[in-house]
Amino acid sequence: MLFGETLAAGCLFGADSDGAEDVVMELPSCKKCENGLLVPLSDYGTEGASVMYKAWVCINPDCGFSIRVDKGQVTFGRKIESPR
């Protein structure tokens, strides 16, 4: 199984910070559409530091709900679009 692979049971499979053990995290259901799961997305800050769980997005393509943190501001509801 690959890092970050979503399991059918609504869990995310990966490795701990040492990469040694399997970690399973239950994913929350989307409260907007009630059909999708919210998955975490990480990013890098302006200084290059890793920002864990910067955003959570619904995996239901018809929903597209997201909640994210940008420079200390929490925003939600905007659909995350694919880069062109």
C-alpha positions, 0 to 999 in steps of 0.5 A: 500500500502506498503512503497516503492511500485512502482505504475504503473504510474511511482511513488514511494509511501512511508512515509515522515520522520515522517511516517505520510503522504503519499509521492509520488515521480515521478521516472525517466525513464531509458535513456539506455533502454527507457523501465524501470524506475530508482528506488532509493536504500539506504544503510548505510555508514561505520560509520552506517549513512544512505545514501539516494539514494546511487544508482539508478537502472533500474527495467527492468531486461534485462537492469540492468543500474545503477548509484551509489556513492561510497566514493565520486566517481560516477560510472554508467553502471554496472549491479547490480547482486543479491547476491549468 
